[in-house]
C-alpha cells in the first residue's frame, strides 16, 4: 500500500471479487480499504489461499488493467528499500511514474522488429574500444549473452557516448536489453544521438523528469510493453522496466545529480549494481575520473578494469601544468597569490593567436558571490540572517544569498567601513575581466542561467562553471582551471575526489599535446593535482580508498545518518537494536536547529544496520511519534 509508515511496510492480503478477476493481474495499480480509508496500492501477486486466518477484505478497484510494475522491478524495489532502510512504497514512487490515463488509451505501437537470435549473435565493431586492451572483449562478452562487469576510465577526448552506444548495440545484438543512466540533459542528448546513429530510430526511449507527465509515461509504457529494448535517461531511468535485461550502465557516477533527494535517497550507481546482481546482467561504470566506490568494485573482484595503456594515454592527453610548483614560482613569484598567473595567461594568449578556443573553468557562478570589507577584510554578512552578501553586477547593490534582503547601507560591524572588495569571484566577473584582457576576442559564458552545448572552433574565451563546459569543435587550445582552492577546501569527505572529477571533465575537452594545454592554478604537490598531471584517476582512487579504509569512512564501511530534533534522534537510536560492533558518532549540529548522529558498521553488517534502523523507525511510527527523523544510509556527504 502507498503509505509512508515504516511499521506498515509489508504486503497485505485481499480477496479479488469475481468482476475484477481478469483485470486484477500482478503489477497493476489498485485501491483498497485500509483503516477505514481508501488508499492506493499495488497488486504484487495472486495466490489460491492466504496464510491469514482472519477475515479478508475485497479489492475496491483496479485503477488500470495495465501491469506497469514488472516482477523484476518489484524485486529490485524491495532490495533497494531494504538496503537504504526505507519503505517499499517510497521506492515504487520513484520507480513508476504517475499514471496518465490518456496515454494508456493510445494505440500500441506496431510490433518492433524481432531481436537478434541469441544463438547467432551479430558482431559489433569495437571501434574506439580498441584503444583499451580489454575493451573488445567486453563487447564480445555482451554479444555472447554473458554478464561482464567493468569499470571504465575514459581517455581524454573520448567520445564516451559512442562507446556506450557500442556496448548497448552489442547487448541488443545478443538478444537482450539495456538501461543507461547519465547525470543531466546535455549528456542525455549526446547519448540519444549516438544510440540513434548506431541502433537506428525507434529502438530506444529516453526517460527524464524534464519530459513532462505525458511524454515520460509514454516512454515508460513503450519500455514496459517491450516495444523497445533500450532505455536511457537521467536518474529517473534507473528503475526503467526492460525485458531480458543484459546491461546496466552509468556514466560519471561521481556526479551528485545521481543521488536521489527523496526518501530513501538511493544512488543511481548502487541501484544499477543491485539490479545487475539480481538480474544477472552486465554492468558498466564509466567516467574520466574514478570514485572510491568504483575502486572498491575492482579491489573486491566484483568488476574488472577497462583502461588504456600508458603509451596511449600519453598520446591522447594534453600538456598539463600547475602554477604552484617550485620552478613556476621561481619564474613568477606572484603565481602563489595571483588568480590568473602568467603561465595561465600565456597559455590563453597562445591559443587565441592560433585561432583556437580557450575554456576557463570557474567553480562559482554569478558576479561576486562573496564579498568582504575592503578595509579590514571581514566577510560581509546579512544583518538579518547572517548569510553571505553578494554583488550581482559591477554597479549592483549587495544582497543576501540566503534571504535575498538588500543591504544598500552596509557598514562593517568590525571597523565601520563601507567599501567592499571581492572575496570570491564568480563566472560573470571572470568573463568581464578576461574581456578586458583580450579585447576583440568573443567571450561566452556557460552556467546556470544558460548552458551551452557546443561552441565553434575559432578563437574565443568560454567561461563555464563545472558541469556546464561546452564541447568545442576540434577541441580547446587551452583549458584554465581557476580558483582550485574553492574545490579543494570544501568541508567534504569527497572534496579531493570531486575536484579531480571536475578538472578531468574539463581537461578532457582539450586537444592532445602539443596543440592542447591545461593549466591548473594549484600546488603541483597536492594528490588531486598529481593525478591530473599524470592522468591517473586509478592511482588517486586507490589512494583515496586506502585512506578511507584506514580512517573508517565510506565506502570502506557502511554509515547511516540520523537527523532530527535531539530528543527524536535519541529516541530512535534507543529503540534500534544496532549490531554489536556498531559505532555511534556525534551529535553534530545540522540545519534548522536539528542535530545529526552517525552510525558506522563494517560492510558485512550493512544489512543488519539497515534492518535495525528501519525497525526502530517503524516502532516510532506505530507510537505516532510527533517529531520526524530523517534516515539516510550511505549519505553523499557526512558533514
Helices and strands as residue ranges (DSSP letters): G 6-8, G 18-20, E 29-34, E 37-42, E 61-62, H 71-83, H 88-95, H 101-105, G 118-120, G 127-131, H 135-143, E 149-153, H 160-173, E 177-181, H 185-199, E 204-207, G 209-211, H 213-224, E 230-233, G 235-239, E 245-251, G 256-258, H 268-279, E 282-287, H 292-299, E 304-306, H 310-316, E 319-322, H 326-331, G 333-336, H 342-353, E 357-361, E 370-373, E 389-390, E 399-400, E 420-424, H 427-437, E 443-446, E 454-455, E 460-464, E 471-472, E 478-481, H 484-488, H 495-507, E 517-520, H 527-534, H 537-551, E 557-564, H 566-575, E 583-589, G 591-593, E 595-602, G 603-605, H 606-622, E 629-633
